[in-house]
Amino acid sequence: MEKMEIKAAIKNGFLSSDKNIIIANQAFYGQAQVKGNFETKGTIHYSDAVLKAPGFTVPKGMN
């Protein structure tokens, strides 16, 4: 996959990509980890709700 492109608002999300992440003009609530470029024209609201959710495990190779 060359890029991750999000066209809808995300609430309580955790995005991880070894390429690029593009969020269209939408709100994003959560955390993102990206090796490439991160681009958005929308608003970003930090939230660690996903990381604290029961059963969530951190992706392999990430602390």
C-alpha positions, 0 to 999 in steps of 0.5 A: 500500500502506497498511502492510507487515505481517510475520507471520513471523520474518525473518533477514538482511532489509532492509525499506524502506517509505514507509508503516508497517511492523508486525512481529508478535511475531517476531524480525527480523534486519536493517535497516529504513527507514520513513517512517511508523511502525515497530511491533513486539512482537518482538525486533530484532537489527541485521544489515547482512548484506543490505547487504554481500551480493554484487549487493545495490543500495541502493534509488533515492534512498537513500545 
